[in-house]
């Protein structure tokens, strides 16, 4: 059996029960509810002739590659300059991936905009954040790209905590805020890798300056929702580690930049309302820490301690 | 390009109301407001939140000032200056509309 194989029936990611005829490497076992069919396009597709609704440089690739989103009849097409086009039908719960030789990069992209469009259709809230499970519940580590989310999540993994999400957090608001675990992978920068994978994880491949570290099956856990106990905003400090509560209204300014929504007034309004509900229901913390590897252990301890209290 | 309201001076006799294309939420006594057109975000403290509450329906600036003076026991001239400053800032963000009459009184703005 291939790890996280979606052909075995109970594979899950972001709350979906994932069905796919081709192996996917980073799924969890059980806990998914709504079906999500992932298929590979039988033949190469063409970009839509319509104007895109959004276009942006893909994170972590030095601005070389771009992602472009088109709204089409029944759903969306998400095109990347390196992998190709994904056809997304959120209503039907179906994503068509492009045929391509780099299956790893294709799966990684699958778990970004394409799946976010599907879980947003379900009413869940996307946030640019890693998530880990402490004794108290899910802790979101929120920050823009290259602010150390993955490195800190990996430090939590080293301390025995479960990594629930690496870069995109799927939050459900009702009946209480919960986190729906995403793919069990960490893409870490080569300069923070100490030449051997941590216990409970293994190196899969290297791509574009990042190493793909897959969490082992026995450390993945299920895809069932985990109550969110804290949102931690990652900030840099020159000196000591400090963690302090911050008022929700003030934190909205930071969280607003970490969301994903379509560029329409209706989508903005929906995202804003969801975000303020989330911020009003979950304690938010500012974490100031030095961006040094030798500070990671102490940082993990401070976060765990604060969220426990 | 800023709207005409954004550039218009607000006086104590102006009638102001929350713009239609905004959405706001109350969070622990404060208010956060988002312009749906510009995507710009604005936060208001507790007194600002009370003023925002009064802006849900068209209101005279003088009436807003009087309500704040009654509630917070602040000196009227000082209060008037602060209210006008805040309203002008909200207008520059296109979060409120300004009229000189009372014809719109009674139509509530959108608040989540």
Interface residues (C-beta under 8 A of the other chain):
Chain A: X247 X248 X249 X250 X252 X253 X256 X265 X268 X269 X272 X273 X276 X277 X279 X280
Chain B: X21 X23 X25 X27 X28 X30 X31 X32 X34 X36 X37 X39 X41 X43 X112
